[in-house]
Amino acid sequence: MFKKTFLIIITLLSTLGQSQILGSRLDKKTLALGEVGVFEINITNLQGKDVVSAPKNELLPFHFEEVKDSISKQQDSYERIIEFQVFEEGKFKIPALDFKIGGQIYHTIPYEVEVVNTAQKGDQINDIMKNKEIPLDVQDYWQLYKWYILGILTLFAIIFVIWQVLKYLKRRKNSPIVMTNQTLRELEGLKKKKYIESGNYRSFYVELIDISRNFLAKQYRIPADVLLTDDLIDVLKTNNTISKENEKVVEEVFLRSDLVKFAKTFPDEPTMSKDFEDIRAFVKRSSKDLEAEHLRTGV
């Protein structure tokens, strides 16, 4: 009987001597916010077997910020030391962790860590982790601010295009050709009223002179819309902007219009037709006056 009991004890000791021993240790179960804790795993009696576990810096759960994870393995032993921090108050669990040793799964015991805020009212608060200073080069600044830069450049481009379009439209609107064509259309509108054929010389000359004065004011930059006839003729003669031929037409038609206005003359149909055609010819020739003026002044 004694011999049988002795054999059982020897067998148990032999079995235990051949098995691996997995141990773990947590240095503190209560930590302050951001305080570094240490969690150790030790395996003995490895007998050269492989140890498989979670990769470095991925062993502990989410709330545990791993600062350092070092692994040391020898022929007969394995040691893994993890330094960690927790940045939230509360109780957090380290569950049973799996370690595969020579094809067999072993588990550590679970732990619970309580994290407390040790700061008192009035204490100076410092950052738990220091800010990292990262040197930036030109490419980094471009990546940071490129959309702002591109947006500003795009805005400037849009403003420039709008300014050029408005400038072009204004220049086109005030160009001699545009003004000439507009006045010719007004003259055609006057002709369609058939004042000449009906002998309505008063209405004919009133509208003809209004069209002519407006044309002189815009095409030649002469205040023809406010000057009396005699003053306007003097300005035309001293201005040298308008040709002698055109000056003569304006003088004759404008003086005849004044006579009609004061009922000192009663023009017939051929006279009204001639005055109309002379004014229309003057309007068409006006571009030559302006070309000559540009050549003379260089403007």
Secondary structure, DSSP 4 states (H G I P E B T S, - for coil): -HHHHHHHHHHHHHHHHHS-EEEEEES-SEEETT--EEEEEEEE--TT--EE-SPTT-SS-TT-EEEEEEEEE-SSEEEEEEEEE--S-EEEEE-PPEEEETTEEEEPPPEEEEEE----TTPPP--SSPPPP----HHHHHHHHHHHHHHHHHHHHHHHHHHHHHHHHHHHHTSHHHHHHHHHHHHHHHHHTTHHHHT-HHHHHHHHHHHHHHHHHHHS---TTTS-HHHHHHHHHHH--S-HHHHHHHHHHHHHHHHHHTTS----HHHHHHHHHHHHHHHHHHHHHHHHHHHHH--
